Structures are given as C-alpha cells and as structure tokens.
Amino acid sequence: MSDVARQAGVSTMTVSRVLNQPDTVAPRTRERILEAIGAQGYVPNDVAGSLRARRGRGVVCIVPHIANSVFSDTLQGLNDALRPAGMHVMLGTSGYASSEEARVLEEFVRLRPEAVVLWGTRRHTKSRALLRHLGVPVIEVFDLVPDPFDQVIGFSNELAMRDIVSALLARGRKRIAFVGSSNERDVSSAQRADGWRMALRSAGLDAQGLMFESDVSTAGGEQVLHSIIDSGISCDAVCCSSDLVAVGILIECRRMGIAVPARIAVAGFGDYALAQAFDPPLSTVRLPRYAIGKVAGEQVLQRMGGQPAKDRVIDLGYEVVLRAST
C-alpha cells in the first residue's frame, strides 16, 4: 500500500479510504490512486490473506462471453474432465476487456479455487498480481505463445489462417481480402490477420487495402460486404476471422446475386455447426474446441495430484476444411 501511496502522492490512509470508502475521496484523487493500484498490481490484504487459506474444490474459468459455441464447447470439455473428480467450474465473463477480467478474477479468488483457466494470453497487471499470490495452476487456452504465464493449451492462429489462405492461393485466387474483428482487444483476430499477411507475403502478393473490419456476427458480415464493394478494390476471395462473419457475407452475396465461389470465394474460421449446413457449405478452419477444454481439465487434475506440468505449451493443432464456398 505504501508503494501505491508514494506513486499517487498521497498518504496510505487515503489509499485505504479509496479501497474501503471510495465516495469519501475526491474524484481526481481517487482516479489517480486507482491508476497507481493498477500499475503496481496491488492486492488488498484481505484478498492476499484469503489466497493463503484452504482451497475450495472449484476451478475458475473466465471467457469473453458465453453466446458463442467456441466457448461453450471448450467449457463442456473442461467440465467433463473435472466432474468425475468431484470438481466444479466457476464461470465468469470478461467481454474481451482485461480490466473486467481482473475485476471478475478478484471476486473469484476469494472462493479459493484449485486452478484458473483463462481465455487468451493477454493479462492485466492486476490479474498477474492476483495469480502470483494465488499460487495455483493457471492455464491459458486457445492463443499459443512460446512463454506463457504458467501453461497454455491451444493452436496457432497465425499458422491456421496462413494455411487456409495458402489453400485459396493454390486454387488460383490472387486478391484475397481479410475481414477481422473491430474489437481491438480481440487478440485472436489480430493473430489471424498476421497469418493472412504471412501467406500473401510468401506468395509475393500485396495486402495493401485488402483488410476490413467487422463485428463478429452475421449482420457484421452482411455490412462488410458492402464496405468491400464500396471500396472499389477488386478481390476474388475473402477470408474471415470467424464463421459468423463469413456466413453473413454469404447471405448478402445471395441477396445481391453475387455467385459464390465463381465470382468470389468465401472462407471462415472455427467450423461452427452452421458452416457445413449453409448453402454453399463454408470452407473454414476446424478447431479442437472440446479437446482444449478436456486437456485443460486433465492438466489441472494432474497438477493437483502433485505432477508438475510436463509441457508449458501444448499445441493441439487445427484442420483446414475446404468446401463448396471456395
């Protein structure tokens, strides 16, 4: 607390009042202290004390949201692995915001979980401080990085997108646009964009002007097709960071009489249930969604049993699935 007070230029008593009676502190002073708390990764004493107490029988899992089958499939795998051992999942959502993840995590650590499973690998400084004090297995899922906080299980977004773009190039497509999330906190979409650039660069092609943003929804896909057309930039294929966006593009192509794949090829990412059911069936990247959760649960149980993490990075791979949309 003294470090926070020193950085904010106030007394430790004022810091304490912000934590316990925030309305009694002037807004500007309160904001300065909260910024210092975030920068220092400060953990209040009552939380730190609870982290040293006896653990519960639950595993905290925080995902961006629960309206997407990507998250629900992984949660099912995690639950199926933990349930036979009498463990339960404590679920929270972050909305892709690292600050919200930190807030939710602080609430959950008071319940003394046995382990924490988190989506992605970008953490708020406060989250990192909480996790260090908690001292339990921390498993990040989906976005592989070479040096995770503790352990990571997933696949390479860059290589997966690179491979599906390369498959389109092999089919003769030369002007391949990329459509990604407009949410700057969606790290997965940014990594997939890197894979798209990687494939075009390897083929000696220019990506300039071929990147478009969209909400991760079918409505977003419908709207972005008009943005692509209005840009005046010609393209013969579109790769999307999500199947939802790709299906939206297919819907709007049908409305506008644009032939798929004769006029434009469309590919997604994720292999949702609607990808195969749509007409034409959508080319996409199939992800090991359930397996990621199942392996995460198995790693939690092994480490609770005293076995150290054999591999800090577990790559479960992916599969490029080419269908009639390309």
C-alpha positions in Angstrom: 0.0 0.0 0.0 2.9 2.4 0.7 4.2 1.9 -2.9 0.7 2.9 -4.2 0.6 5.9 -1.9 4.1 7.1 -2.9 3.3 6.8 -6.7 -0.1 8.6 -6.3 1.4 11.3 -4.0 -1.0 10.7 -1.1 -1.0 9.1 2.3 -1.6 5.4 3.0 -4.7 6.4 4.8 -6.1 8.0 1.6 -5.3 4.8 -0.3 -7.2 2.8 2.4 -10.2 5.1 2.1 -10.3 4.6 -1.7 -10.4 0.8 -1.2 -12.9 0.8 1.6 -14.9 4.1 1.3 -14.3 5.4 -2.2 -17.1 8.0 -2.1 -15.2 9.9 0.7 -12.3 10.7 -1.7 -12.3 13.5 -4.3 -12.8 12.0 -7.8 -9.5 13.2 -9.2 -7.5 11.9 -6.3 -9.5 8.6 -6.4 -8.7 8.2 -10.1 -5.0 8.8 -9.5 -4.9 6.2 -6.8 -6.8 3.6 -8.8 -4.3 4.2 -11.7 -1.4 3.6 -9.2 -3.1 0.4 -7.9 -3.4 -0.9 -11.4 0.2 0.0 -12.3 1.6 -1.6 -9.0 -0.6 -4.7 -9.3 -1.5 -4.1 -5.7 -3.5 -6.9 -3.9 -5.5 -5.8 -0.8 -4.6 -7.6 2.4 -7.9 -9.3 2.8 -7.6 -10.9 -0.7 -4.0 -11.8 -0.2 -4.9 -13.5 3.1 -7.6 -15.5 1.5 -5.2 -16.8 -1.1 -3.2 -18.5 1.6 -6.2 -20.2 3.2 -7.5 -23.7 2.4 -8.6 -24.1 -1.2 -12.1 -24.9 -2.5 -13.0 -27.7 -4.9 -13.6 -25.4 -7.9 -11.8 -24.2 -11.0 -12.3 -20.6 -12.1 -12.8 -20.2 -15.9 -13.2 -16.7 -17.4 -14.2 -16.5 -21.1 -15.0 -13.4 -23.2 -18.7 -14.3 -23.4 -21.0 -17.4 -23.5 -23.1 -16.7 -26.6 -20.5 -18.4 -28.9 -20.3 -22.2 -29.4 -16.5 -21.8 -29.4 -16.6 -21.0 -25.7 -19.4 -23.4 -24.8 -17.7 -26.4 -26.4 -14.4 -25.7 -24.5 -16.3 -25.3 -21.3 -18.0 -28.6 -21.9 -14.7 -30.3 -22.3 -13.3 -28.7 -19.1 -16.4 -29.7 -17.2 -16.3 -33.3 -18.5 -12.7 -33.7 -17.4 -13.3 -32.2 -13.9 -16.7 -33.7 -13.0 -15.6 -37.3 -12.3 -13.1 -35.9 -9.8 -15.8 -34.0 -7.9 -14.6 -30.7 -9.2 -16.9 -27.9 -10.5 -16.4 -24.9 -12.9 -16.9 -21.4 -11.6 -17.7 -19.4 -14.8 -17.1 -15.6 -15.4 -17.1 -13.4 -18.5 -14.8 -10.5 -19.5 -16.3 -9.1 -22.7 -12.7 -9.2 -24.1 -11.7 -6.5 -21.6 -8.6 -7.2 -19.5 -9.8 -4.8 -16.7 -13.1 -6.6 -16.4 -11.3 -10.0 -16.3 -9.2 -8.6 -13.4 -12.3 -7.5 -11.6 -14.0 -10.9 -12.0 -10.9 -12.7 -11.1 -10.6 -10.7 -7.8 -14.1 -11.8 -6.9 -13.4 -15.4 -7.6 -10.1 -15.7 -5.8 -11.9 -15.1 -2.5 -13.5 -18.5 -3.1 -10.0 -20.1 -3.1 -10.1 -22.1 -6.4 -7.8 -25.0 -7.1 -6.9 -23.7 -10.5 -7.7 -20.9 -13.0 -8.4 -21.3 -16.7 -8.3 -18.1 -18.8 -9.1 -17.3 -22.4 -6.1 -15.9 -24.4 -2.8 -14.8 -23.1 -3.0 -11.1 -22.6 -3.4 -10.3 -18.9 -4.0 -7.1 -16.9 -1.2 -6.3 -14.5 -3.7 -6.7 -11.6 -4.6 -10.2 -12.9 -1.0 -11.2 -13.0 -0.5 -10.0 -9.4 -3.6 -11.9 -8.2 -2.5 -15.1 -10.0 1.0 -14.9 -8.5 -0.4 -14.6 -5.0 -3.0 -17.3 -5.6 -0.2 -19.9 -6.3 -2.4 -22.4 -8.2 -2.1 -23.8 -11.7 -3.0 -21.2 -14.3 -3.9 -22.5 -17.7 -4.4 -20.1 -20.7 -6.3 -21.5 -23.6 -6.6 -21.0 -27.4 -3.9 -18.5 -28.3 -0.5 -20.2 -28.2 2.5 -18.2 -27.1 6.1 -19.5 -26.6 6.4 -18.2 -23.0 3.0 -18.4 -21.2 2.3 -17.1 -17.6 2.2 -20.8 -16.5 0.8 -23.2 -19.1 -1.0 -22.7 -22.4 -3.1 -25.1 -24.5 -4.4 -24.4 -27.9 -3.3 -23.9 -31.5 -1.6 -21.3 -33.7 -4.0 -18.7 -35.1 -1.3 -17.4 -37.4 -0.5 -20.8 -39.0 -4.1 -21.8 -39.2 -5.1 -18.6 -41.2 -1.9 -18.9 -43.2 -2.8 -22.4 -44.3 -6.4 -21.6 -45.4 -5.2 -18.5 -47.3 -2.5 -20.7 -49.0 -5.2 -23.2 -49.9 -7.1 -20.4 -51.7 -3.9 -19.3 -53.4 -3.4 -22.8 -54.7 -6.9 -22.7 -56.2 -5.9 -19.7 -58.3 -7.2 -16.8 -56.1 -4.9 -13.8 -56.2 -6.8 -10.9 -54.5 -7.7 -12.3 -51.1 -9.3 -9.8 -48.6 -9.3 -10.4 -44.8 -12.2 -9.5 -42.5 -11.4 -9.3 -38.8 -13.0 -8.2 -35.6 -13.4 -4.5 -34.9 -12.7 -5.1 -31.2 -9.1 -4.1 -30.6 -9.0 -6.4 -27.6 -9.7 -9.5 -29.8 -6.1 -10.8 -29.9 -7.1 -13.9 -31.9 -8.4 -11.9 -34.8 -5.1 -9.8 -34.8 -3.1 -13.1 -34.9 -5.2 -14.4 -37.8 -4.6 -11.2 -39.7 -0.9 -11.8 -39.2 -1.3 -15.3 -40.7 -3.2 -13.8 -43.7 -0.3 -11.3 -44.3 2.2 -14.1 -44.0 0.6 -16.2 -46.7 0.3 -13.3 -49.1 3.8 -12.2 -48.5 5.1 -15.7 -49.1 3.3 -15.7 -52.5 4.8 -12.3 -53.3 1.4 -10.6 -53.2 0.5 -7.1 -51.7 -2.0 -7.0 -48.8 -2.5 -3.2 -49.1 -6.1 -2.1 -48.9 -7.4 -5.7 -48.6 -8.1 -5.6 -44.8 -11.6 -4.8 -43.5 -13.1 -4.7 -40.0 -16.4 -6.2 -38.9 -18.4 -7.1 -35.8 -18.2 -10.8 -35.1 -21.8 -11.5 -36.3 -23.7 -12.4 -39.4 -25.0 -8.9 -39.5 -21.4 -7.6 -39.4 -20.6 -9.9 -42.4 -23.6 -8.6 -44.4 -22.5 -5.0 -43.8 -18.8 -5.6 -44.5 -19.5 -7.0 -48.0 -20.9 -3.6 -48.9 -17.8 -1.9 -47.5 -15.6 -4.2 -49.7 -17.7 -3.3 -52.8 -17.8 0.4 -51.9 -14.0 0.5 -51.5 -13.6 -0.1 -55.3 -10.9 -2.6 -54.5 -11.3 -5.8 -56.6 -10.9 -9.1 -54.8 -11.7 -12.7 -55.8 -11.8 -14.2 -52.2 -12.5 -13.2 -48.6 -11.1 -14.9 -45.6 -12.9 -14.1 -42.3 -11.7 -14.4 -38.7 -15.0 -16.1 -37.8 -17.5 -18.3 -39.5 -20.3 -15.9 -38.3 -18.9 -13.1 -40.4 -18.3 -15.4 -43.4 -21.9 -16.7 -43.3 -23.1 -13.1 -43.2 -21.1 -12.4 -46.4 -22.7 -15.5 -48.0 -26.2 -14.3 -47.1 -25.6 -10.9 -48.6 -23.9 -12.4 -51.7 -27.1 -14.3 -52.3 -29.2 -11.2 -51.9 -27.1 -9.3 -54.3 -26.8 -12.0 -56.9 -23.0 -12.4 -56.4 -22.0 -16.0 -57.4 -20.1 -18.0 -54.8 -17.4 -19.2 -55.5 -17.5 -18.3 -59.2 -17.3 -14.5 -58.6 -15.8 -14.6 -55.0 -14.7 -17.4 -52.7 -15.6 -17.1 -49.0 -13.8 -18.8 -46.1 -14.4 -18.6 -42.4 -12.7 -19.7 -39.2 -14.0 -22.0 -36.4 -16.1 -24.7 -38.2 -19.4 -23.8 -36.4 -22.4 -26.0 -36.9 -23.8 -23.6 -39.5 -20.6 -23.7 -41.6 -21.4 -27.1 -43.0 -25.2 -26.7 -43.0 -25.2 -23.4 -45.1 -25.6 -23.4 -48.9 -23.0 -23.4 -50.2 -21.1 -25.1 -47.3 -18.4 -22.9 -45.9 -14.7 -23.6 -46.2 -13.2 -23.0 -42.8 -10.6 -24.0 -40.1 -11.8 -26.7 -37.7 -10.6 -26.0 -34.2 -10.1 -28.6 -31.3 -12.6 -26.6 -29.1 -13.8 -29.5 -26.9 -10.3 -31.1 -26.7 -8.8 -27.8 -25.5 -11.1 -27.8 -22.5 -10.7 -31.5 -21.9 -6.9 -31.4 -21.9 -7.0 -28.3 -19.7 -9.1 -30.2 -17.1 -6.8 -33.2 -17.2 -3.8 -30.9 -16.7 -5.5 -29.3 -13.7 -6.1 -32.7 -12.1 -2.6 -34.0 -12.8 -1.1 -30.9 -11.2 -3.4 -31.1 -8.2 -2.1 -34.6 -7.8 1.4 -33.3 -7.5 2.6 -33.9 -11.0 4.5 -30.9 -12.5 3.5 -29.5 -15.9 5.4 -31.7 -18.4 4.8 -29.2 -21.2 4.2 -25.5 -20.7 2.9 -25.2 -24.3 0.5 -27.8 -25.6 -0.3 -27.5 -29.3 -3.5 -29.4 -30.3 -3.4 -28.3 -33.9 -6.2 -27.5 -36.3 -7.6 -28.7 -39.6 -8.3 -26.8 -42.8 -11.7 -27.9 -44.3 -12.3 -26.9 -47.9 -16.0 -26.9 -49.0 -18.1 -25.5 -51.8 -17.8 -21.8 -50.8 -14.2 -21.8 -52.2 
